[in-house]
Amino acid sequence: MRNYDGVEFRLLRRPTAKWFGAISYTYSKLRGNYAGLTNTDPTDGGGGRHSPNNGRAFDLPNMTYNADGSPDYGPLATDRPHTATIYGYYRQKWFRGQATVFGLSQSAFQGSPINTCLSVVGTGSACQWIKRGSMATFHRDPTGNIVLDGIDTNARTDPYFQTDFNLTHEIPVSKTHEAMRLKFEANITNLLNNHTATAFNENVIATGLINPTRASRFSGDPRTDWGKVMNGFSFVDALNGTATFAGVQSPRTLASRYGMATVFQGARNMQLAIRFIF
């Protein structure tokens, strides 16, 4: 399931020989349990899978439920309810047919969701979320047990801001052939050199899985107790192997990188070019 609802407001100045400008704002919601043809969940494939139809969606039955037993449904990884952009150019003519064009693009986006992934039964990327769009914080007590500090039910990355700038200058090189021009160009991406974190490590467990066992029923039985992970369970008890998980689940180790930033906004980049147009 993947539901997108949005409304966009746009104000434009029609392009002229002198200048052009546009402002847009979009309010939207992207909800569901299916990331799309390419999986943008940072837990899948170690940072998202970028080839179509190559994700882990629904590989295991428990992946369609949250840890509390409710159906998996919430804000998807690219959900940014508030987004705004401003872009435009200004053209300044000089003597003898020279022209300089200044271009600017400004983006301002709300942060994207951060989740808590429980590696249940399959592999580390086969996530069962505590609840999509929520992030839990933990610490380890002196005995090594994992302790829940709290849950942020609307956890998001910091807002994303990026300014891009473009500058071109054209000089005619022939009086008889007006099409012959020398063009100098500079494109600067992320002009202000912002370094916003765009993804975080969402895997709670360093190694191993939550995989409660039961008595064997037949030869080759994997012995997974699906009832414990599909009907709502205490993920803290599952991580520590206590309460209803005592004796059927070994304690797990809290990942030291859990909750730390893994992907950042690209640094300032400048491209320079000289072109001869004829």
Number of C-alpha atoms within 10 A of each C-alpha: 10 14 13 11 10 11 9 11 10 12 11 13 11 9 13 10 9 11 16 16 18 16 16 15 17 17 14 16 19 18 21 18 20 23 19 15 13 15 23 19 24 22 23 19 17 12 17 17 19 13 10 10 12 14 23 17 19 14 12 14 12 25 25 21 24 24 26 17 17 14 17 21 18 20 25 26 23 15 19 21 17 16 18 18 18 18 18 17 18 17 17 13 14 11 7 10 13 16 16 18 17 16 19 17 19 17 15 16 18 17 23 22 26 28 29 26 27 25 24 24 21 16 14 22 23 24 29 24 26 25 24 28 23 20 22 20 14 16 13 12 9 7 6 13 19 19 16 13 9 10 15 13 15 14 18 22 16 15 16 19 20 21 20 20 19 18 17 18 19 22 18 18 18 12 10 7 10 11 13 16 19 17 18 16 16 16 17 17 19 21 18 14 16 16 16 19 18 21 25 23 22 26 24 23 21 15 13 16 21 26 21 23 17 15 11 11 9 8 6 7 10 12 14 17 15 15 11 19 26 20 14 15 18 16 18 16 18 26 23 21 20 17 11 14 23 14 13 18 20 19 21 20 17 21 14 13 15 19 20 12 15 16 15 13 16 15 14 16 12 14 10 11 10 13 11 14 12 11
